[in-house]
Amino acid sequence: MDANYKISRSSLHVEVTDRLREMIYERSLPPGERIDELGLSARLGTSRTPLREALKVLAHEGLVRLVPGRGAFVVELSASEAESLFPVLGLLQSRCAAEAVRRQTPEDIGALDALLANLENAVTGYRLADYYRAVDGFHERLQAMAANPWLTRSITDLGRFLQMVRTLMPLPENRLRQSMAEYRTLMKAIHRGDADAAEQIVYLQAMAQQRAWRMLQQQAQENAAAQEAAAQGADAAATAPATSAATAPSAAATTEAPSPSQPVGSAHTSSQGSASTPTYREAGAHSGMHPTMARPVQPTVQQTHDEEASLDA
């Protein structure tokens, strides 16, 4: 892997910045990790000077956090920060799509059709990296068509954080198929020259991404709760035999050899009292069961399709 990151020619800090940004996106530099300047410069085959310049650029972009006296750290997004990213980026991208449609040319439509074909091939083969590459190319073309530098700048800045979130979103195949249907509907609006419909569809896409992210977070919480419950159940099962063995001798002694001063009927009562031992074991096992949790609401594919299909009417 290190050989792939070697910079063969005299490096500029711009190239080092691009390489570090890529490493952050692919999690070669994990979120929250302190960046080892000496080790990383050796890995890249550069001196520490361009590396430090690159870190300053990434800190300005928000991907790196510089702490005086401690060094540089890769930024780590919380789950709530990541979830709130989708509607904001959706607003910007949807506005960009509307402006793009109003300015589009036949050449632009042909280019978008070709990008849509690449997207469909990636979805058919379930190639997630190719899917994201085609999606990025599609939206970059829309940005070029819109020719609004402020939109481009804002989308580019927020897009860097989206790249970080993508590594945490292993989209299932059904979500990719839903996304493909959304882009087909979007292309219909573009061919019609319907800027308002294109704007609404792109925003709905962002909301679908947000729902997918929320579902993944809920599933992760359920998995963590299930693992914790399984560990508690294992502990309860391990302590149950010891409890049974400790109570068995006293119960037998009470039943088989009652005290001479004790009525015979008392021995029967003690025998019934020993029945509380299985009850205790059952309660202990129950305490380790999976706690009841609400299942995450599955994002309904048809709902999104219906919303978008209404735009074609």
C-alpha positions as protocol buffer text, in pm:
chain_id: "A"
residue {
  index: 1
  type: MET
  ca { x: 0 y: 0 z: 0 }
}
residue {
  index: 2
  type: ASP
  ca { x: 282 y: 239 z: 84 }
}
residue {
  index: 3
  type: ALA
  ca { x: 419 y: 215 z: -269 }
}
residue {
  index: 4
  type: ASN
  ca { x: 87 y: 337 z: -406 }
}
residue {
  index: 5
  type: TYR
  ca { x: 117 y: 653 z: -201 }
}
residue {
  index: 6
  type: LYS
  ca { x: 471 y: 741 z: -313 }
}
residue {
  index: 7
  type: ILE
  ca { x: 496 y: 1070 z: -497 }
}
residue {
  index: 8
  type: SER
  ca { x: 748 y: 1020 z: -776 }
}
residue {
  index: 9
  type: ARG
  ca { x: 804 y: 1378 z: -888 }
}
residue {
  index: 10
  type: SER
  ca { x: 891 y: 1693 z: -697 }
}
residue {
  index: 11
  type: SER
  ca { x: 578 y: 1730 z: -492 }
}
residue {
  index: 12
  type: LEU
  ca { x: 378 y: 2043 z: -440 }
}
residue {
  index: 13
  type: HIS
  ca { x: 174 y: 2086 z: -128 }
}
residue {
  index: 14
  type: VAL
  ca { x: -136 y: 2074 z: -349 }
}
residue {
  index: 15
  type: GLU
  ca { x: -59 y: 1718 z: -453 }
}
residue {
  index: 16
  type: VAL
  ca { x: 16 y: 1619 z: -97 }
}
residue {
  index: 17
  type: THR
  ca { x: -314 y: 1777 z: 7 }
}
residue {
  index: 18
  type: ASP
  ca { x: -502 y: 1575 z: -254 }
}
residue {
  index: 19
  type: ARG
  ca { x: -333 y: 1255 z: -140 }
}
residue {
  index: 20
  type: LEU
  ca { x: -410 y: 1317 z: 227 }
}
residue {
  index: 21
  type: ARG
  ca { x: -770 y: 1403 z: 147 }
}
residue {
  index: 22
  type: GLU
  ca { x: -804 y: 1073 z: -38 }
}
residue {
  index: 23
  type: MET
  ca { x: -657 y: 885 z: 257 }
}
residue {
  index: 24
  type: ILE
  ca { x: -909 y: 1048 z: 490 }
}
residue {
  index: 25
  type: TYR
  ca { x: -1198 y: 957 z: 259 }
}
residue {
  index: 26
  type: GLU
  ca { x: -1092 y: 593 z: 235 }
}
residue {
  index: 27
  type: ARG
  ca { x: -1016 y: 584 z: 610 }
}
residue {
  index: 28
  type: SER
  ca { x: -647 y: 507 z: 572 }
}
residue {
  index: 29
  type: LEU
  ca { x: -636 y: 794 z: 820 }
}
residue {
  index: 30
  type: PRO
  ca { x: -929 y: 705 z: 1047 }
}
residue {
  index: 31
  type: PRO
  ca { x: -1151 y: 970 z: 1209 }
}
residue {
  index: 32
  type: GLY
  ca { x: -1016 y: 1097 z: 1538 }
}
residue {
  index: 33
  type: GLU
  ca { x: -664 y: 966 z: 1473 }
}
residue {
  index: 34
  type: ARG
  ca { x: -362 y: 1181 z: 1548 }
}
residue {
  index: 35
  type: ILE
  ca { x: -156 y: 1229 z: 1233 }
}
residue {
  index: 36
  type: ASP
  ca { x: 203 y: 1112 z: 1269 }
}
residue {
  index: 37
  type: GLU
  ca { x: 386 y: 1371 z: 1058 }
}
residue {
  index: 38
  type: LEU
  ca { x: 719 y: 1190 z: 1060 }
}
residue {
  index: 39
  type: GLY
  ca { x: 573 y: 851 z: 970 }
}
residue {
  index: 40
  type: LEU
  ca { x: 332 y: 995 z: 713 }
}
residue {
  index: 41
  type: SER
  ca { x: 599 y: 1199 z: 538 }
}
residue {
  index: 42
  type: ALA
  ca { x: 810 y: 883 z: 508 }
}
residue {
  index: 43
  type: ARG
  ca { x: 508 y: 696 z: 377 }
}
residue {
  index: 44
  type: LEU
  ca { x: 447 y: 958 z: 110 }
}
residue {
  index: 45
  type: GLY
  ca { x: 816 y: 1000 z: 29 }
}
residue {
  index: 46
  type: THR
  ca { x: 812 y: 1374 z: 102 }
}
residue {
  index: 47
  type: SER
  ca { x: 962 y: 1611 z: 355 }
}
residue {
  index: 48
  type: ARG
  ca { x: 758 y: 1741 z: 646 }
}
residue {
  index: 49
  type: THR
  ca { x: 733 y: 2094 z: 503 }
}
residue {
  index: 50
  type: PRO
  ca { x: 479 y: 2024 z: 225 }
}
residue {
  index: 51
  type: LEU
  ca { x: 298 y: 1789 z: 461 }
}
residue {
  index: 52
  type: ARG
  ca { x: 249 y: 2066 z: 714 }
}
residue {
  index: 53
  type: GLU
  ca { x: 130 y: 2301 z: 443 }
}
residue {
  index: 54
  type: ALA
  ca { x: -119 y: 2037 z: 331 }
}
residue {
  index: 55
  type: LEU
  ca { x: -245 y: 1993 z: 686 }
}
residue {
  index: 56
  type: LYS
  ca { x: -314 y: 2365 z: 707 }
}
residue {
  index: 57
  type: VAL
  ca { x: -524 y: 2345 z: 390 }
}
residue {
  index: 58
  type: LEU
  ca { x: -717 y: 2044 z: 521 }
}
residue {
  index: 59
  type: ALA
  ca { x: -773 y: 2223 z: 851 }
}
residue {
  index: 60
  type: HIS
  ca { x: -925 y: 2513 z: 657 }
}
residue {
  index: 61
  type: GLU
  ca { x: -1151 y: 2266 z: 477 }
}
residue {
  index: 62
  type: GLY
  ca { x: -1260 y: 2119 z: 810 }
}
residue {
  index: 63
  type: LEU
  ca { x: -1119 y: 1769 z: 754 }
}
residue {
  index: 64
  type: VAL
  ca { x: -831 y: 1814 z: 1000 }
}
residue {
  index: 65
  type: ARG
  ca { x: -818 y: 1973 z: 1343 }
}
residue {
  index: 66
  type: LEU
  ca { x: -495 y: 2143 z: 1453 }
}
residue {
  index: 67
  type: VAL
  ca { x: -434 y: 2137 z: 1828 }
}
residue {
  index: 68
  type: PRO
  ca { x: -149 y: 2361 z: 1955 }
}
residue {
  index: 69
  type: GLY
  ca { x: 117 y: 2155 z: 2124 }
}
residue {
  index: 70
  type: ARG
  ca { x: -47 y: 1825 z: 2028 }
}
residue {
  index: 71
  type: GLY
  ca { x: -48 y: 1812 z: 1650 }
}
residue {
  index: 72
  type: ALA
  ca { x: -309 y: 1743 z: 1383 }
}
residue {
  index: 73
  type: PHE
  ca { x: -610 y: 1513 z: 1417 }
}
residue {
  index: 74
  type: VAL
  ca { x: -854 y: 1380 z: 1158 }
}
residue {
  index: 75
  type: VAL
  ca { x: -1199 y: 1525 z: 1220 }
}
residue {
  index: 76
  type: GLU
  ca { x: -1462 y: 1281 z: 1345 }
}
residue {
  index: 77
  type: LEU
  ca { x: -1828 y: 1350 z: 1267 }
}
residue {
  index: 78
  type: SER
  ca { x: -2093 y: 1253 z: 1517 }
}
residue {
  index: 79
  type: ALA
  ca { x: -2398 y: 1058 z: 1400 }
}
residue {
  index: 80
  type: SER
  ca { x: -2622 y: 1364 z: 1440 }
}
residue {
  index: 81
  type: GLU
  ca { x: -2380 y: 1585 z: 1246 }
}
residue {
  index: 82
  type: ALA
  ca { x: -2370 y: 1334 z: 963 }
}
residue {
  index: 83
  type: GLU
  ca { x: -2749 y: 1303 z: 953 }
}
residue {
  index: 84
  type: SER
  ca { x: -2801 y: 1680 z: 945 }
}
residue {
  index: 85
  type: LEU
  ca { x: -2567 y: 1706 z: 646 }
}
residue {
  index: 86
  type: PHE
  ca { x: -2812 y: 1548 z: 399 }
}
residue {
  index: 87
  type: PRO
  ca { x: -3094 y: 1806 z: 399 }
}
residue {
  index: 88
  type: VAL
  ca { x: -2851 y: 2100 z: 376 }
}
residue {
  index: 89
  type: LEU
  ca { x: -2661 y: 1944 z: 88 }
}
residue {
  index: 90
  type: GLY
  ca { x: -2994 y: 1848 z: -68 }
}
residue {
  index: 91
  type: LEU
  ca { x: -3109 y: 2210 z: -67 }
}
residue {
  index: 92
  type: LEU
  ca { x: -2794 y: 2322 z: -244 }
}
residue {
  index: 93
  type: GLN
  ca { x: -2792 y: 2039 z: -498 }
}
residue {
  index: 94
  type: SER
  ca { x: -3161 y: 2078 z: -575 }
}
residue {
  index: 95
  type: ARG
  ca { x: -3115 y: 2449 z: -640 }
}
residue {
  index: 96
  type: CYS
  ca { x: -2819 y: 2365 z: -862 }
}
residue {
  index: 97
  type: ALA
  ca { x: -3032 y: 2118 z: -1060 }
}
residue {
  index: 98
  type: ALA
  ca { x: -3302 y: 2379 z: -1119 }
}
residue {
  index: 99
  type: GLU
  ca { x: -3054 y: 2634 z: -1247 }
}
residue {
  index: 100
  type: ALA
  ca { x: -2885 y: 2369 z: -1461 }
}
residue {
  index: 101
  type: VAL
  ca { x: -3210 y: 2275 z: -1635 }
}
residue {
  index: 102
  type: ARG
  ca { x: -3286 y: 2639 z: -1711 }
}
residue {
  index: 103
  type: ARG
  ca { x: -2946 y: 2676 z: -1880 }
}
residue {
  index: 104
  type: GLN
  ca { x: -2913 y: 2332 z: -2039 }
}
residue {
  index: 105
  type: THR
  ca { x: -2815 y: 2264 z: -2399 }
}
residue {
  index: 106
  type: PRO
  ca { x: -2864 y: 1951 z: -2611 }
}
residue {
  index: 107
  type: GLU
  ca { x: -2497 y: 1867 z: -2552 }
}
residue {
  index: 108
  type: ASP
  ca { x: -2552 y: 1883 z: -2176 }
}
residue {
  index: 109
  type: ILE
  ca { x: -2847 y: 1644 z: -2198 }
}
residue {
  index: 110
  type: GLY
  ca { x: -2643 y: 1400 z: -2404 }
}
residue {
  index: 111
  type: ALA
  ca { x: -2362 y: 1408 z: -2149 }
}
residue {
  index: 112
  type: LEU
  ca { x: -2606 y: 1344 z: -1865 }
}
residue {
  index: 113
  type: ASP
  ca { x: -2760 y: 1053 z: -2055 }
}
residue {
  index: 114
  type: ALA
  ca { x: -2413 y: 897 z: -2085 }
}
residue {
  index: 115
  type: LEU
  ca { x: -2348 y: 946 z: -1715 }
}
residue {
  index: 116
  type: LEU
  ca { x: -2685 y: 791 z: -1637 }
}
residue {
  index: 117
  type: ALA
  ca { x: -2585 y: 483 z: -1840 }
}
residue {
  index: 118
  type: ASN
  ca { x: -2265 y: 454 z: -1632 }
}
residue {
  index: 119
  type: LEU
  ca { x: -2472 y: 481 z: -1317 }
}
residue {
  index: 120
  type: GLU
  ca { x: -2708 y: 206 z: -1433 }
}
residue {
  index: 121
  type: ASN
  ca { x: -2417 y: -26 z: -1514 }
}
residue {
  index: 122
  type: ALA
  ca { x: -2273 y: 29 z: -1167 }
}
residue {
  index: 123
  type: VAL
  ca { x: -2606 y: -46 z: -1001 }
}
residue {
  index: 124
  type: THR
  ca { x: -2662 y: -356 z: -1215 }
}
residue {
  index: 125
  type: GLY
  ca { x: -2323 y: -494 z: -1115 }
}
residue {
  index: 126
  type: TYR
  ca { x: -2360 y: -369 z: -756 }
}
residue {
  index: 127
  type: ARG
  ca { x: -2027 y: -186 z: -774 }
}
residue {
  index: 128
  type: LEU
  ca { x: -2051 y: 72 z: -500 }
}
residue {
  index: 129
  type: ALA
  ca { x: -1731 y: 262 z: -588 }
}
residue {
  index: 130
  type: ASP
  ca { x: -1840 y: 296 z: -952 }
}
residue {
  index: 131
  type: TYR
  ca { x: -2185 y: 402 z: -837 }
}
residue {
  index: 132
  type: TYR
  ca { x: -2047 y: 688 z: -627 }
}
residue {
  index: 133
  type: ARG
  ca { x: -1812 y: 787 z: -909 }
}
residue {
  index: 134
  type: ALA
  ca { x: -2103 y: 807 z: -1154 }
}
residue {
  index: 135
  type: VAL
  ca { x: -2316 y: 1001 z: -905 }
}
residue {
  index: 136
  type: ASP
  ca { x: -2036 y: 1252 z: -848 }
}
residue {
  index: 137
  type: GLY
  ca { x: -1986 y: 1292 z: -1222 }
}
residue {
  index: 138
  type: PHE
  ca { x: -2357 y: 1349 z: -1273 }
}
residue {
  index: 139
  type: HIS
  ca { x: -2377 y: 1624 z: -1011 }
}
residue {
  index: 140
  type: GLU
  ca { x: -2052 y: 1783 z: -1126 }
}
residue {
  index: 141
  type: ARG
  ca { x: -2205 y: 1813 z: -1472 }
}
residue {
  index: 142
  type: LEU
  ca { x: -2513 y: 1978 z: -1321 }
}
residue {
  index: 143
  type: GLN
  ca { x: -2287 y: 2223 z: -1137 }
}
residue {
  index: 144
  type: ALA
  ca { x: -2107 y: 2309 z: -1460 }
}
residue {
  index: 145
  type: MET
  ca { x: -2441 y: 2360 z: -1635 }
}
residue {
  index: 146
  type: ALA
  ca { x: -2571 y: 2584 z: -1355 }
}
residue {
  index: 147
  type: ALA
  ca { x: -2257 y: 2801 z: -1378 }
}
residue {
  index: 148
  type: ASN
  ca { x: -2316 y: 2939 z: -1028 }
}
residue {
  index: 149
  type: PRO
  ca { x: -1979 y: 2969 z: -851 }
}
residue {
  index: 150
  type: TRP
  ca { x: -2135 y: 3012 z: -508 }
}
residue {
  index: 151
  type: LEU
  ca { x: -2337 y: 2696 z: -539 }
}
residue {
  index: 152
  type: THR
  ca { x: -2034 y: 2508 z: -668 }
}
residue {
  index: 153
  type: ARG
  ca { x: -1820 y: 2630 z: -380 }
}
residue {
  index: 154
  type: SER
  ca { x: -2078 y: 2543 z: -114 }
}
residue {
  index: 155
  type: ILE
  ca { x: -2154 y: 2200 z: -260 }
}
residue {
  index: 156
  type: THR
  ca { x: -1783 y: 2121 z: -291 }
}
residue {
  index: 157
  type: ASP
  ca { x: -1717 y: 2217 z: 71 }
}
residue {
  index: 158
  type: LEU
  ca { x: -2002 y: 2007 z: 210 }
}
residue {
  index: 159
  type: GLY
  ca { x: -1927 y: 1729 z: -36 }
}
residue {
  index: 160
  type: ARG
  ca { x: -1598 y: 1665 z: 144 }
}
residue {
  index: 161
  type: PHE
  ca { x: -1788 y: 1570 z: 458 }
}
residue {
  index: 162
  type: LEU
  ca { x: -2027 y: 1357 z: 255 }
}
residue {
  index: 163
  type: GLN
  ca { x: -1725 y: 1163 z: 131 }
}
residue {
  index: 164
  type: MET
  ca { x: -1636 y: 1084 z: 492 }
}
residue {
  index: 165
  type: VAL
  ca { x: -1991 y: 965 z: 565 }
}
residue {
  index: 166
  type: ARG
  ca { x: -2001 y: 741 z: 259 }
}
residue {
  index: 167
  type: THR
  ca { x: -1743 y: 504 z: 404 }
}
residue {
  index: 168
  type: LEU
  ca { x: -1989 y: 438 z: 687 }
}
residue {
  index: 169
  type: MET
  ca { x: -2282 y: 372 z: 451 }
}
residue {
  index: 170
  type: PRO
  ca { x: -2261 y: 27 z: 290 }
}
residue {
  index: 171
  type: LEU
  ca { x: -2576 y: 82 z: 87 }
}
residue {
  index: 172
  type: PRO
  ca { x: -2786 y: -232 z: 33 }
}
residue {
  index: 173
  type: GLU
  ca { x: -2877 y: -336 z: -318 }
}
residue {
  index: 174
  type: ASN
  ca { x: -3240 y: -227 z: -283 }
}
residue {
  index: 175
  type: ARG
  ca { x: -3128 y: 129 z: -199 }
}
residue {
  index: 176
  type: LEU
  ca { x: -2911 y: 135 z: -511 }
}
residue {
  index: 177
  type: ARG
  ca { x: -3208 y: 26 z: -722 }
}
residue {
  index: 178
  type: GLN
  ca { x: -3422 y: 295 z: -563 }
}
residue {
  index: 179
  type: SER
  ca { x: -3151 y: 552 z: -638 }
}
residue {
  index: 180
  type: MET
  ca { x: -3141 y: 437 z: -1000 }
}
residue {
  index: 181
  type: ALA
  ca { x: -3517 y: 490 z: -1029 }
}
residue {
  index: 182
  type: GLU
  ca { x: -3478 y: 838 z: -882 }
}
residue {
  index: 183
  type: TYR
  ca { x: -3215 y: 932 z: -1140 }
}
residue {
  index: 184
  type: ARG
  ca { x: -3430 y: 800 z: -1424 }
}
residue {
  index: 185
  type: THR
  ca { x: -3715 y: 1020 z: -1304 }
}
residue {
  index: 186
  type: LEU
  ca { x: -3476 y: 1313 z: -1279 }
}
residue {
  index: 187
  type: MET
  ca { x: -3361 y: 1261 z: -1638 }
}
residue {
  index: 188
  type: LYS
  ca { x: -3723 y: 1264 z: -1756 }
}
residue {
  index: 189
  type: ALA
  ca { x: -3767 y: 1604 z: -1593 }
}
residue {
  index: 190
  type: ILE
  ca { x: -3442 y: 1725 z: -1752 }
}
residue {
  index: 191
  type: HIS
  ca { x: -3553 y: 1610 z: -2097 }
}
residue {
  index: 192
  type: ARG
  ca { x: -3882 y: 1796 z: -2046 }
}
residue {
  index: 193
  type: GLY
  ca { x: -3696 y: 2105 z: -1933 }
}
residue {
  index: 194
  type: ASP
  ca { x: -3894 y: 2101 z: -1606 }
}
residue {
  index: 195
  type: ALA
  ca { x: -3666 y: 2287 z: -1364 }
}
residue {
  index: 196
  type: ASP
  ca { x: -3912 y: 2280 z: -1073 }
}
residue {
  index: 197
  type: ALA
  ca { x: -3956 y: 1902 z: -1097 }
}
residue {
  index: 198
  type: ALA
  ca { x: -3579 y: 1850 z: -1117 }
}
residue {
  index: 199
  type: GLU
  ca { x: -3531 y: 2062 z: -806 }
}
residue {
  index: 200
  type: GLN
  ca { x: -3787 y: 1864 z: -609 }
}
residue {
  index: 201
  type: ILE
  ca { x: -3655 y: 1525 z: -719 }
}
residue {
  index: 202
  type: VAL
  ca { x: -3296 y: 1604 z: -618 }
}
residue {
  index: 203
  type: TYR
  ca { x: -3412 y: 1718 z: -276 }
}
residue {
  index: 204
  type: LEU
  ca { x: -3615 y: 1398 z: -233 }
}
residue {
  index: 205
  type: GLN
  ca { x: -3299 y: 1203 z: -315 }
}
residue {
  index: 206
  type: ALA
  ca { x: -3120 y: 1373 z: -26 }
}
residue {
  index: 207
  type: MET
  ca { x: -3407 y: 1286 z: 207 }
}
residue {
  index: 208
  type: ALA
  ca { x: -3388 y: 922 z: 95 }
}
residue {
  index: 209
  type: GLN
  ca { x: -3018 y: 923 z: 179 }
}
residue {
  index: 210
  type: GLN
  ca { x: -3096 y: 1065 z: 521 }
}
residue {
  index: 211
  type: ARG
  ca { x: -3350 y: 788 z: 586 }
}
residue {
  index: 212
  type: ALA
  ca { x: -3096 y: 526 z: 478 }
}
residue {
  index: 213
  type: TRP
  ca { x: -2838 y: 673 z: 716 }
}
residue {
  index: 214
  type: ARG
  ca { x: -3088 y: 681 z: 1003 }
}
residue {
  index: 215
  type: MET
  ca { x: -3181 y: 318 z: 941 }
}
residue {
  index: 216
  type: LEU
  ca { x: -2816 y: 212 z: 946 }
}
residue {
  index: 217
  type: GLN
  ca { x: -2764 y: 392 z: 1277 }
}
residue {
  index: 218
  type: GLN
  ca { x: -3067 y: 223 z: 1432 }
}
residue {
  index: 219
  type: GLN
  ca { x: -2948 y: -116 z: 1313 }
}
residue {
  index: 220
  type: ALA
  ca { x: -2604 y: -49 z: 1462 }
}
residue {
  index: 221
  type: GLN
  ca { x: -2765 y: 38 z: 1796 }
}
residue {
  index: 222
  type: GLU
  ca { x: -2974 y: -280 z: 1786 }
}
residue {
  index: 223
  type: ASN
  ca { x: -2670 y: -491 z: 1711 }
}
residue {
  index: 224
  type: ALA
  ca { x: -2480 y: -335 z: 2001 }
}
residue {
  index: 225
  type: ALA
  ca { x: -2775 y: -394 z: 2234 }
}
residue {
  index: 226
  type: ALA
  ca { x: -2804 y: -757 z: 2118 }
}
residue {
  index: 227
  type: GLN
  ca { x: -2434 y: -818 z: 2182 }
}
residue {
  index: 228
  type: GLU
  ca { x: -2461 y: -668 z: 2529 }
}
residue {
  index: 229
  type: ALA
  ca { x: -2769 y: -877 z: 2605 }
}
residue {
  index: 230
  type: ALA
  ca { x: -2593 y: -1192 z: 2484 }
}
residue {
  index: 231
  type: ALA
  ca { x: -2299 y: -1117 z: 2712 }
}
residue {
  index: 232
  type: GLN
  ca { x: -2533 y: -1065 z: 3009 }
}
residue {
  index: 233
  type: GLY
  ca { x: -2714 y: -1389 z: 2926 }
}
residue {
  index: 234
  type: ALA
  ca { x: -2384 y: -1578 z: 2918 }
}
residue {
  index: 235
  type: ASP
  ca { x: -2292 y: -1438 z: 3260 }
}
residue {
  index: 236
  type: ALA
  ca { x: -2631 y: -1539 z: 3402 }
}
residue {
  index: 237
  type: ALA
  ca { x: -2594 y: -1892 z: 3261 }
}
residue {
  index: 238
  type: ALA
  ca { x: -2247 y: -1923 z: 3414 }
}
residue {
  index: 239
  type: THR
  ca { x: -2368 y: -1827 z: 3762 }
}
residue {
  index: 240
  type: ALA
  ca { x: -2684 y: -2047 z: 3754 }
}
residue {
  index: 241
  type: PRO
  ca { x: -2511 y: -2390 z: 3810 }
}
residue {
  index: 242
  type: ALA
  ca { x: -2316 y: -2250 z: 4102 }
}
residue {
  index: 243
  type: THR
  ca { x: -2636 y: -2125 z: 4262 }
}
residue {
  index: 244
  type: SER
  ca { x: -2806 y: -2463 z: 4210 }
}
residue {
  index: 245
  type: ALA
  ca { x: -2513 y: -2658 z: 4355 }
}
residue {
  index: 246
  type: ALA
  ca { x: -2496 y: -2433 z: 4660 }
}
residue {
  index: 247
  type: THR
  ca { x: -2864 y: -2477 z: 4746 }
}
residue {
  index: 248
  type: ALA
  ca { x: -2897 y: -2851 z: 4670 }
}
residue {
  index: 249
  type: PRO
  ca { x: -2712 y: -2992 z: 4978 }
}
residue {
  index: 250
  type: SER
  ca { x: -2907 y: -2784 z: 5228 }
}
residue {
  index: 251
  type: ALA
  ca { x: -3236 y: -2881 z: 5067 }
}
residue {
  index: 252
  type: ALA
  ca { x: -3151 y: -3251 z: 5075 }
}
residue {
  index: 253
  type: ALA
  ca { x: -3035 y: -3231 z: 5433 }
}
residue {
  index: 254
  type: THR
  ca { x: -3356 y: -3058 z: 5538 }
}
residue {
  index: 255
  type: THR
  ca { x: -3574 y: -3315 z: 5365 }
}
residue {
  index: 256
  type: GLU
  ca { x: -3393 y: -3635 z: 5455 }
}
residue {
  index: 257
  type: ALA
  ca { x: -3276 y: -3552 z: 5805 }
}
residue {
  index: 258
  type: PRO
  ca { x: -3517 y: -3320 z: 5984 }
}
residue {
  index: 259
  type: SER
  ca { x: -3431 y: -3211 z: 6331 }
}
residue {
  index: 260
  type: PRO
  ca { x: -3580 y: -3437 z: 6606 }
}
residue {
  index: 261
  type: SER
  ca { x: -3746 y: -3132 z: 6758 }
}
residue {
  index: 262
  type: GLN
  ca { x: -3898 y: -3033 z: 6426 }
}
residue {
  index: 263
  type: PRO
  ca { x: -4242 y: -3159 z: 6320 }
}
residue {
  index: 264
  type: VAL
  ca { x: -4251 y: -3393 z: 6029 }
}
residue {
  index: 265
  type: GLY
  ca { x: -4468 y: -3151 z: 5837 }
}
residue {
  index: 266
  type: SER
  ca { x: -4191 y: -2886 z: 5853 }
}
residue {
  index: 267
  type: ALA
  ca { x: -3967 y: -3100 z: 5639 }
}
residue {
  index: 268
  type: HIS
  ca { x: -4232 y: -3093 z: 5364 }
}
residue {
  index: 269
  type: THR
  ca { x: -4253 y: -2717 z: 5394 }
}
residue {
  index: 270
  type: SER
  ca { x: -3876 y: -2684 z: 5355 }
}
residue {
  index: 271
  type: SER
  ca { x: -3890 y: -2908 z: 5052 }
}
residue {
  index: 272
  type: GLN
  ca { x: -4140 y: -2673 z: 4893 }
}
residue {
  index: 273
  type: GLY
  ca { x: -3921 y: -2382 z: 4986 }
}
residue {
  index: 274
  type: SER
  ca { x: -3635 y: -2532 z: 4786 }
}
residue {
  index: 275
  type: ALA
  ca { x: -3849 y: -2492 z: 4474 }
}
residue {
  index: 276
  type: SER
  ca { x: -3759 y: -2125 z: 4483 }
}
residue {
  index: 277
  type: THR
  ca { x: -3416 y: -2214 z: 4350 }
}
residue {
  index: 278
  type: PRO
  ca { x: -3531 y: -2292 z: 3990 }
}
residue {
  index: 279
  type: THR
  ca { x: -3745 y: -1980 z: 4006 }
}
residue {
  index: 280
  type: TYR
  ca { x: -3436 y: -1772 z: 4088 }
}
residue {
  index: 281
  type: ARG
  ca { x: -3243 y: -1930 z: 3802 }
}
residue {
  index: 282
  type: GLU
  ca { x: -3527 y: -1853 z: 3561 }
}
residue {
  index: 283
  type: ALA
  ca { x: -3536 y: -1490 z: 3670 }
}
residue {
  index: 284
  type: GLY
  ca { x: -3161 y: -1463 z: 3629 }
}
residue {
  index: 285
  type: ALA
  ca { x: -3178 y: -1601 z: 3277 }
}
residue {
  index: 286
  type: HIS
  ca { x: -3463 y: -1365 z: 3192 }
}
residue {
  index: 287
  type: SER
  ca { x: -3261 y: -1064 z: 3302 }
}
residue {
  index: 288
  type: GLY
  ca { x: -3012 y: -1140 z: 3030 }
}
residue {
  index: 289
  type: MET
  ca { x: -3262 y: -1147 z: 2745 }
}
residue {
  index: 290
  type: HIS
  ca { x: -3252 y: -903 z: 2454 }
}
residue {
  index: 291
  type: PRO
  ca { x: -3430 y: -586 z: 2568 }
}
residue {
  index: 292
  type: THR
  ca { x: -3736 y: -498 z: 2367 }
}
residue {
  index: 293
  type: MET
  ca { x: -3651 y: -239 z: 2100 }
}
residue {
  index: 294
  type: ALA
  ca { x: -3853 y: -87 z: 1823 }
}
residue {
  index: 295
  type: ARG
  ca { x: -3753 y: -205 z: 1481 }
}
residue {
  index: 296
  type: PRO
  ca { x: -3635 y: 72 z: 1251 }
}
residue {
  index: 297
  type: VAL
  ca { x: -3891 y: 186 z: 1001 }
}
residue {
  index: 298
  type: GLN
  ca { x: -3784 y: 61 z: 663 }
}
residue {
  index: 299
  type: PRO
  ca { x: -3768 y: 337 z: 402 }
}
residue {
  index: 300
  type: THR
  ca { x: -4051 y: 262 z: 161 }
}
residue {
  index: 301
  type: VAL
  ca { x: -3924 y: 255 z: -193 }
}
residue {
  index: 302
  type: GLN
  ca { x: -4273 y: 292 z: -340 }
}
residue {
  index: 303
  type: GLN
  ca { x: -4336 y: 605 z: -137 }
}
residue {
  index: 304
  type: THR
  ca { x: -4041 y: 784 z: -294 }
}
residue {
  index: 305
  type: HIS
  ca { x: -4134 y: 655 z: -637 }
}
residue {
  index: 306
  type: ASP
  ca { x: -4491 y: 779 z: -591 }
}
residue {
  index: 307
  type: GLU
  ca { x: -4367 y: 1121 z: -490 }
}
residue {
  index: 308
  type: GLU
  ca { x: -4144 y: 1137 z: -793 }
}
residue {
  index: 309
  type: ALA
  ca { x: -4387 y: 978 z: -1033 }
}
residue {
  index: 310
  type: SER
  ca { x: -4637 y: 1250 z: -952 }
}
residue {
  index: 311
  type: LEU
  ca { x: -4390 y: 1496 z: -1099 }
}
residue {
  index: 312
  type: ASP
  ca { x: -4415 y: 1328 z: -1438 }
}
residue {
  index: 313
  type: ALA
  ca { x: -4790 y: 1381 z: -1464 }
}
